[in-house]
Amino acid sequence: MKKSHIALIVIVAIVVAVGIFICSPFTWLFGGLVFEITNGNSAEIEIDSYRLCEDKDGEDIIIIKYSLNNTGKQPTQLFYEGDFYVYQEGVSLTECVDELPKECDYDPEDQYKNIKGGVKYYAEIAYILEYPDKDVEVEVDDYGLFSQNKEKTFKLN
């Protein structure tokens, strides 16, 4: 066999081995763990409370309050730390993007504010209610490596 064929076989074998290693679930899990440990990224999200409001058109709004405890070293945002789902009758509610009246005391930028490491912050997200008297189910899917999904039901009637 020629040296060029042997070299080509060795190169292909190395590429295949590296490809298998990169695609391995162990590598992704181990890499994610190393990334979180070295970057100190860690945050805890809790579903805190709710309050009701009306927008300027008289539509019912629910404002969900979440707590974000940034136990890591790097700044983070509520928006970066999880997926947030709010349901009524099993159907997701639409996030309210319109400006709310001053009486609502709502800051739509809360979920995008940078929170330093070691700080606990309360952020709110507003949703348009479909039914003013039906329960609202809130779920948070945390992005953390060893996360726990959170659920809470608010009774509106």
Secondary structure as GFF3:
##gff-version 3
##sequence-region A 1 157
A	DSSP	alpha_helix	3	23	.	.	.	ID=ss1
A	DSSP	alpha_helix	25	39	.	.	.	ID=ss2
A	DSSP	beta_strand	43	54	.	.	.	ID=ss3
A	DSSP	beta_strand	60	70	.	.	.	ID=ss4
A	DSSP	alpha_helix	78	81	.	.	.	ID=ss5
A	DSSP	beta_strand	82	88	.	.	.	ID=ss6
A	DSSP	beta_strand	91	92	.	.	.	ID=ss7
A	DSSP	beta_strand	94	95	.	.	.	ID=ss8
A	DSSP	three_ten_helix	102	104	.	.	.	ID=ss9
A	DSSP	three_ten_helix	110	112	.	.	.	ID=ss10
A	DSSP	beta_strand	119	128	.	.	.	ID=ss11
A	DSSP	beta_strand	136	142	.	.	.	ID=ss12
A	DSSP	beta_strand	150	154	.	.	.	ID=ss13
###
